[in-house]
Amino acid sequence: MGALDEGGVSCLADRLGIGERYLRQLFSRHVGVSPYSLAKARRLSHARRLVLDSSFSMTEIALKSGFRSVRQFNDNFLKEYGYSPRSLRKSTSVSMDNDETTHL
């Protein structure tokens, strides 16, 4: 988890000794997105990797990735990638099954 996940923008700004507004401006100028958008993208990327590479349940993945609920996780995942985490896992396992069958 990152600093934004632990306490939000205000806590990160306090830790850095700058104001929230200035922190947002720095993010916008140098990263091109808000601190919240960057944190959300990082959580989603981590979650996607867990969906593909682990056997954790979707609930475990949601919580390990920093989402407060499975619903929030599913909604954000669908908006970002255009498909649900469950459908990604299913399509990957079907693809892997087909690859194994082809190579036998």
Order of alpha helices (4+ residues) and beta strands (2+ residues): alpha-alpha-alpha-alpha-alpha-alpha
